Amino acid sequence: MKGWANAYERFLRIPEIDRPEKAARMRAVWIIGLMVVATQIVNHAIMWGNYGRWTYDHTVSAIAVAIVLASMQLVRWYKNEVFYAWFYTITIPYIYTISVMWSRYTYTK
């Protein structure tokens, strides 16, 4: 695992960061993103087991994964930890709120 993690960090240009604390923060950004993606993979499996088919919730979760993956790639060019803290704190719960609201709307029709 260490080999691919080091390769990915080189891709993100994390070793080029001169301050160790900033490098640690940028490392945390992509690791947290990876954990969100892993959680959503488990979420997809559980939803598939419960629903037995692809639902709108799967689509919303897949969109959230795509957005998080894109934010992880953005670390290569934009290394502002405050932005990522805001992004993960605000954007991801907002996406799930849309899913819940849409589910209530579609099931009450």
ZINOR-V726155 format. One record per pair of residues at least 24 apart in sequence whose ideal C-beta (glycine too) atoms are under 6 Angstrom apart, sorted by the first residue. I is the first residue (numbers start at 1). J is the second residue. If there is no record, write none. Layout:
i: [I & I]
j: [J & J]
//
This chain:
i: [12 & 12 & 13 & 25 & 26 & 26 & 29 & 29 & 30 & 30 & 33 & 33 & 36 & 37 & 37 & 40 & 56 & 57 & 60 & 64]
j: [75 & 76 & 76 & 81 & 75 & 79 & 75 & 84 & 72 & 75 & 68 & 72 & 68 & 65 & 68 & 65 & 102 & 99 & 99 & 95]
//
